[in-house]
Structures are given as structure tokens and as C-alpha cells.
């Protein structure tokens, strides 16, 4: 303060300005400018802090998954090949390079936990999410490598599409050779989750048989509104826990779940979730709606 006053006195004396009131005004203006600058700098630092994801440990994520806490959305940003070789339970797959174009598949009202192999890609993905106003975003420290080092379980995908002979289809659909209903062919969930895949051709054939079949679209509501498989119902993956009662009465029906394409992991995660809830006869559509549409099958 004394230093600033001295400077202004020098200026006033140089230009023969002796008005102390003028001096005080100049000092007051300068102080106000300094205060505003300080506020601006603090604001910039706060804004910078907002751009950084929160760190979360693998131990904490394990507790979240073990407790079946569906308040969090778990996002794997590795490649499909890495995802299929082993991923966290209930994780959805969006490779980091596809993140910008697939933000609509993510919930805006849930905390998002992002992970990759060691942490580099998840940091980039978290930055993209935060810049697009997703919050809070958590980056799992150490990635899946540290997760596995701790001995925590991973889900390994069966990459072979689930195939059925025609006779097996009839059996699974609940008919015997005379066309009567079978009641003893319900699948029983095993202790380990195994994803059964169905091809677009098989699903199209099943729809022609007009049996008890639910086609479940787990993409975002906007994606469903834009285009969906004919007669499919929409329950976005991140709403599945809250809307599970909409499927309870149909828990014995065949349920085919689909999302966008071969790289989308939402359908697999939805099958895992429904399996845990006791649903039977669950299938994930291989290739999603993009593969279905490429075959010329009906959409709405």
C-alpha cells in the first residue's frame, strides 16, 4: 500500500498534481482493479479444478459392485477386444475414441466411474465427460490392471454368437413336436454369468414365430426415438434398476437385449444385471441395431 502511494505521489509531483483527493481516488481505483483480478484468478482456478475428475480406488469400486449399488454408472473406455477379455461387472463399453459421438448413451443424472487398462485413456475420457457437463466423474486409479492385481473378479465374454438349430428353437420357445406348450424347459441361471448371443437372422426368425418374446432396447431414449427394432420396448440401461418392475411380469418370457453395434457393451451389461435379478432366457443381440438394420429387417 505504501509503495503504491509513493508511486502515485511521484506521478503527481512530476505533473505538478498536488490534489490528495485525486491521489486517493487513483489508489482506490487501483485497489478495486486488483480485487477484481484476484476474484477472476480464483474463479479460473476453481474452473480448472472442475475440469479434473475425482479419483476413486479399486477397493471402493469393488465395494460399490459387491453391494449392487446401481447409483453409479461404470464405463469401460478400452477397445472391444480388451473388454471381451475381461471387464468389471455391469460395466458398459464405449471406447475412448468413440466417446464424443456416443455421449447420448450415458446418464446425465448418475455419477460415472471411468476405467481403462492403467489410467491413461480413462483420464482422457473423464476430461471429455466433464467438458460436456457430466458430473461427478470418477477415474478409477490404476485401471483394471490394478483391479486384477487385487484379485477382484472380472466378467469374460463368450465371443461366439449363440446358435440354435430349428428343433432347439421350438424347444426353447416352449413347444413340443405336437405344438403344445412345454413347462419343463426353462433355463436355470448357473453360478457364473454366461452371455448368450443371438444373431439378427435368428431374432428375425423368432419374431416370425410370434411367441412370447420381449425385445429390449437399452440405448438412450433419444436413440430409441430416432430408430429402433420393430416392436422393441425402451428401457435405457441406466434406468433399468429403477424400472425393473416393468419387466417383472414378463420374467419367464424370452428377453433379447440390444444396443447400438458390435462395440456397444450396454446389452451385455443389461443381460448380466437381469440375470442377477433372476430373469431367465436372456439373450444379447450380436451386432446390435446396426447389424439388424444392415440386413434390411424391420425398424420403426
N, C-alpha and C positions, 0 to 999 in steps of 0.2 A: 504494500500500500504506500509506504513512504517513498519507495523507489519510483512508483508511478507518479506520485505527487511531484517529486523532484523533476522528472522528465517534463511534465506539463508546465512547471514553473520556468524551466529553461526555454520552452517554446514560447510562453507568454512574454518573457523578458526579451527574447530575440525579436519578437514582432511588436514590442512595446505594448503588450496587452497586460494591464495590471488588474483587471477585474477578477477578484477572487470568486465571485459568484459564477462567472463563466468557467473558471477552473473547476469548481465543484461539479458543475453540470457535465463537463467533459469527463471527469473521473467517474461520475455516476453512470454515464452512458457506457463507458468502457467496462465498468463492473457488470453492467447488465448484459453486455455482449459476452463477457467471459462466463457468466452464469448460464446463459442460453447455450453457449458452446459446450459447457460441461454436461448439461442435460442432454444435448444432442449426442455427445460421445457415449454417455451412459446408455442412451437408447440404442445406439448402434451396437454396443457390446451385448445388451440384452437380446437384440435381434439376432446377433451372431450366436448367442448361446442357444436360442430357439432352434437354430439350424442343426444342432448336434443331437444325435439320437442318444437316448438313455441306454446305459449298459446294463445287461442282465446276465446273471451267471447261469451256467448249465444246471447247477443244483436247483436254482429257483425255477427254471423251466421244467425240470423233471418233476418238481412238486406240483406245478400247475397241471401237467399232463396226468400225473398219477391221481390227482384229486378230481379229474374230469372237469376241470374249470373251463367252461366254454365261453367265458367272458373275454378271452384272448383269442386273437386270430394268428395262427402260426404260419409263417410264409417262408418257403424254401426258394432261394433265388439261384440255385445251381442249374445245371443242364438236366434234361430229362434222363439221360443215361446215368448221371450221378444220383438223381432222385430215385430211380428204379432200383439201384444197387443198395439203397438203404436210406430211409428218411425218418424223421420224427413222426410219431403217431398224430394223426389228424392234420398234418401239415399240407398246405396247398402249394402247388408248384407254379411259379411264374419266373422264368429265367430273367436275370437282371437286364439282359439286352432287350427283353420284350416289355419291360416294366412300364415305360412311358405309354405304350399303346394299349395296355390292359389294366389301367388303373380302375376302370369301371367295375372290375371283378372283385374289388376289395371293399370291405366295410368301412364306412365313414364314422361309425359310432362305437367301434371297439378298439382297444389297444392292439397294436400289431407287433408281433415278435418276429424279427427277421434273422435268418441264419444262412450261412453257406458252408464251405469246407473249413476255412480257417478264420475268415473275418473280412477279407478284402472286398469281396463282392457285396457282402451284406452292408458294409459301410456305405458303398455307393448307392445301393438300393434304398437304404434308410434316408439318405440325403434326398433322393428323388421323391420319396413319400412325404418328407417334411416340407419340401418345396412346393408340393401340391396339397398342402394343408391337412395332411393326415397327422393325427396326434392322439395320444402319445405313441411314439415309435421306439421299440426296444431292439437293440442289436445284441444277439447272444454272443458273448465273449468266448473266443476260442473255436467257435463253429462246431460242426458235427464231429470233427476230429477229436476235440477235447471231450465231447459228449461220449464218444465211443471209448476213449481212454478211461473214462469213469465207469465203464461197464454198463451204461444205460442202454435200454433196448431200442432197436430200430425196426422199421417195417420194410421188408424186402418185397418188391413187386414181382409177380409172376408175369413175365412179359409175353407169354403165349396167350393168344386170344382164346377164350373159352369156346369150344366147339361141341356141337351135339349132332348126333345122327337123327334122321327123321323120326325113327321109332322112339329115341330117347326124348325128343321134343314132346311127343304126345304123352309120354310117361310123366315128364316134368310138368306139363300143363294140366295133369290131373285126369287123364283118360286112360282106360284100358282098351283092349282091342275091340270091344263092343261099343265103344264110345261112352261108357259110363264113367262116373267120377271115381277117382282113386283117393282114398283118405290116408293112405299109409306111406306116401312118398314125399312128405315134407322134409326138407333138408334140415339137419340139426347143426347149429354152429359148433365148430370144433374149438379147441382151446386157443389155437393160433388163427389169426385172421388171414384168410386167403382170398385174394380178389379174383372173382370170376369175370372174365371178359366175354362180351358178345359182339359179333361183327354187325355192321349195318345191314348186310344181307340177311342175317339171322333174325334181327329185330324186325325187319320189314316182313319177313315170313311170319313171324309171331303175330304181328298186327293183323295180318290177313286171316289168322285163325280166330280172331275176335274172342280171346279168352280173358280171364281176369289178369289184367296187365296194367301196371302203372308206369308211365314214362315220366321220369322226374328230371326237370331242368334245374341245375343248381348254380347257374350263372347269375349275374345280376338281373334285377328286374328290367333294366333298360335293354340289356342284351336279349332277354326273352321277348320283350315287346317288339324289338326290331325284327326278329325271326326266331322261330322255334319249330321243333318237330311237331307234326300234326297230332293233336290230342294230348300233348305233353302238359303237365302242370308245372307251375313255377314255385319253387321254394329256394331262394338263394342260400348257398352253403352257410353263410354267416348268420342266417335266420333259422337254420334247421333245428337248433336246440329249442328255441322259443316256439316253433310251430310244429313240433313233433306230433302233437295231438291231431293234426290234420291227416296224419298217416296211420294213427293207431288202429282205426277200424279196418284198415286195409293191410294189416301186418302179415297176413297169410298169402297175400297176392304176390305175383312176380313183380319185382321192382327193378326197372332198368334206369340207371342214373347216367346222365351225360352232362358234359360241359362243352368247351369250345373245340378242342382238337387233340392231336396226339400229345402235345406238350402240356396240356392242362391237367393239373393234378386234383382239381376240385371233386371230380366224380369219384376218384379213388378214396379221397378223404371222407366223402359223404357215405360211401359204402362201409368204410371202417366204422364210422360213427353209428350208422343204423344197425350194423352188426352188433355193436356193443349194447345197443338198446333192445336187442332180442328179436330184431326183424330177420326173416328168413327169405330164401330165394332172391338173393341180391346179385345184381349184375352191373358192371360198368361198360358203357358203350365205347368200344375201341375206336379212336379217331374223332369222337365227339360229333357235334352237328356239322362240322365242316366236311368230314368224310361222308356223313349221311347225305348231305346236300350234293356232294360231288357225284353221288350215284344216281341223282335225279329222283330221290324218294321225296314224298310229300312233306312240305313245310307250310307254316302259317305265318 
